[in-house]
Amino acid sequence: MVTRKLLNSHLCFKPNIMAKQIKKDEKKLDSRIIKIAKKLEKLRKEKGYTSYENFAIEHGISRMQYWRMEKGTNFQFESLLKILDAHGLSLSDFFQDLK
């Protein structure tokens, strides 16, 4: 059984954790990452997927990972390669118009 004192002491730490998260989220993203993220979203929509979730599921990519990539918050090269494979694009084709 959780005592009120233990519960209250646990809750006292949450604002600190949330403050750190807010500061982390406030970091500006590199403009190159934003361009890549927007291009991923554009490619998905051009393929007729209105939902990022459906695209991710159909191509064996974690929904959360794909969402993060479209938002520019978390890039893993392995996931990027899976997405490019799903679109039938090479790295050079993908990055050709990104400057």
C-alpha positions in Angstrom: 0.0 0.0 0.0 1.3 3.4 -1.0 1.3 5.9 1.8 0.3 9.5 1.3 3.8 10.6 2.4 5.4 8.4 -0.2 2.9 9.5 -2.9 3.5 13.2 -2.1 7.3 12.8 -2.1 7.1 11.1 -5.5 4.9 13.9 -6.9 7.4 16.5 -5.7 9.9 15.2 -8.3 7.6 15.4 -11.3 7.8 19.2 -11.8 11.6 18.9 -12.0 11.3 16.1 -14.5 8.8 18.1 -16.5 10.9 21.2 -16.4 13.8 19.3 -17.9 11.6 17.9 -20.6 10.2 21.3 -21.5 13.8 22.7 -21.8 14.8 19.7 -23.9 11.7 20.3 -26.2 12.5 24.0 -26.5 15.8 23.2 -28.3 15.7 24.4 -31.8 16.0 21.7 -34.4 18.6 22.0 -37.1 17.0 23.3 -40.3 18.5 20.4 -42.2 16.6 17.9 -39.9 13.4 19.9 -40.4 13.8 19.7 -44.2 14.3 15.9 -44.0 11.3 15.5 -41.7 9.1 17.5 -44.0 10.2 15.6 -47.0 9.4 12.3 -45.3 5.9 13.6 -44.6 5.5 14.8 -48.2 6.6 11.5 -49.6 4.1 9.6 -47.4 1.3 11.8 -48.5 2.2 11.5 -52.1 1.9 7.7 -51.8 -1.6 8.3 -50.6 -1.1 7.7 -46.9 -3.0 10.3 -44.9 -2.0 8.5 -41.7 1.6 8.1 -40.6 0.4 5.1 -38.6 -0.8 3.2 -41.6 2.3 3.9 -43.5 4.5 2.8 -40.6 2.6 -0.4 -39.9 2.4 -1.5 -43.6 6.2 -1.0 -44.0 7.3 -2.6 -40.7 8.4 0.6 -39.0 7.6 1.4 -35.4 4.7 3.9 -35.4 6.4 6.1 -32.7 9.7 6.0 -34.5 8.2 7.1 -37.7 6.2 9.8 -36.0 9.3 11.1 -34.4 11.1 11.2 -37.7 8.4 13.2 -39.4 8.6 15.6 -36.5 12.4 15.7 -36.7 12.9 14.7 -33.1 14.6 11.4 -33.5 16.5 10.1 -36.5 17.9 6.6 -36.7 19.6 5.8 -40.0 18.2 2.3 -40.0 14.7 3.6 -39.9 15.4 6.2 -42.5 16.7 3.5 -44.8 13.5 1.4 -44.3 11.4 4.4 -45.2 13.5 5.1 -48.3 13.1 1.4 -49.3 9.4 1.7 -48.9 9.4 4.6 -51.3 11.9 2.9 -53.7 14.4 5.7 -53.2 18.1 5.7 -53.0 20.0 8.0 -50.6 21.2 10.1 -53.5 17.7 10.4 -54.9 16.3 11.4 -51.5 18.9 14.0 -50.7 19.2 15.4 -54.3 16.9 18.4 -53.8 17.7 19.0 -50.2 20.2 21.8 -49.9 
